[in-house]
Amino acid sequence: MPTRKRYSPEAIQGIIIACLSTLGFLYLSVWLLFLPFIDDDHHVRKFFFPGEYKLIVNVLIRMGGVMIGLCGLTIGVALMKKKNR
């Protein structure tokens, strides 16, 4: 009987984050790229925000990504400095 591979909690957390990021990317891609070509009275439009929010959501996501990147960079630099002492 073969044994099943057990994933660590960190691996499961990474898989969940990767899946959520992929779903978010697909949602925003459809919203920004394909929704302008769909009629206003189509039933698919009820799953998406109104078009006025496109710029706001895009800017907030980019700012959030930059902030997370800067926090990660700061923590990484601090850890490297601590390691070199």
C-alpha positions as semicolon CSV with decimal commas, in nm:
position;residue;x (nm);y (nm);z (nm)
1;M;0,000;0,000;0,000
2;P;0,162;0,330;-0,105
3;T;0,192;0,604;0,151
4;R;0,035;0,940;0,086
5;K;0,253;1,246;0,076
6;R;0,176;1,483;0,362
7;Y;0,210;1,854;0,303
8;S;0,341;2,090;0,567
9;P;0,117;2,376;0,684
10;E;0,345;2,621;0,503
11;A;0,302;2,430;0,176
12;I;-0,076;2,426;0,215
13;Q;-0,075;2,798;0,291
14;G;0,137;2,859;-0,019
15;I;-0,099;2,656;-0,237
16;I;-0,400;2,850;-0,103
17;I;-0,231;3,185;-0,164
18;A;-0,129;3,082;-0,517
19;C;-0,486;2,970;-0,597
20;L;-0,639;3,291;-0,460
21;S;-0,389;3,503;-0,652
22;T;-0,466;3,316;-0,973
23;L;-0,840;3,357;-0,924
24;G;-0,798;3,728;-0,852
25;F;-0,582;3,773;-1,161
26;L;-0,834;3,594;-1,381
27;Y;-1,125;3,796;-1,237
28;L;-0,950;4,128;-1,295
29;S;-0,832;4,024;-1,642
30;V;-1,184;3,936;-1,751
31;W;-1,318;4,255;-1,591
32;L;-1,063;4,481;-1,760
33;L;-1,013;4,308;-2,096
34;F;-1,334;4,132;-2,196
35;L;-1,618;4,308;-2,015
36;P;-1,610;4,621;-2,234
37;F;-1,715;4,402;-2,529
38;I;-2,015;4,250;-2,349
39;D;-2,356;4,418;-2,371
40;D;-2,471;4,624;-2,074
41;D;-2,783;4,413;-2,018
42;H;-2,601;4,076;-2,027
43;H;-2,636;3,860;-1,714
44;V;-2,256;3,822;-1,679
45;R;-2,225;4,189;-1,580
46;K;-2,389;4,128;-1,242
47;F;-2,074;3,940;-1,128
48;F;-1,847;4,242;-1,180
49;F;-1,813;4,589;-1,030
50;P;-1,925;4,887;-1,238
51;G;-1,668;5,022;-1,481
52;E;-1,608;5,336;-1,275
53;Y;-1,410;5,133;-1,022
54;K;-1,155;4,995;-1,271
55;L;-0,895;5,264;-1,216
56;I;-0,942;5,275;-0,838
57;V;-0,913;4,898;-0,794
58;N;-0,615;4,876;-1,027
59;V;-0,427;5,152;-0,841
60;L;-0,506;5,004;-0,499
61;I;-0,382;4,660;-0,604
62;R;-0,061;4,804;-0,744
63;M;-0,003;5,017;-0,434
64;G;-0,066;4,713;-0,214
65;G;0,183;4,509;-0,415
66;V;0,445;4,783;-0,388
67;M;0,389;4,815;-0,013
68;I;0,418;4,440;0,041
69;G;0,733;4,436;-0,170
70;L;0,887;4,723;0,026
71;C;0,801;4,558;0,358
72;G;0,955;4,233;0,240
73;L;1,266;4,415;0,119
74;T;1,302;4,598;0,452
75;I;1,264;4,277;0,652
76;G;1,509;4,098;0,422
77;V;1,771;4,371;0,456
78;A;1,728;4,376;0,835
79;L;1,771;3,997;0,851
80;M;2,081;4,009;0,631
81;K;2,236;4,281;0,848
82;K;2,158;4,081;1,162
83;K;2,312;3,768;1,009
84;N;2,633;3,952;0,915
85;R;2,695;4,079;1,272
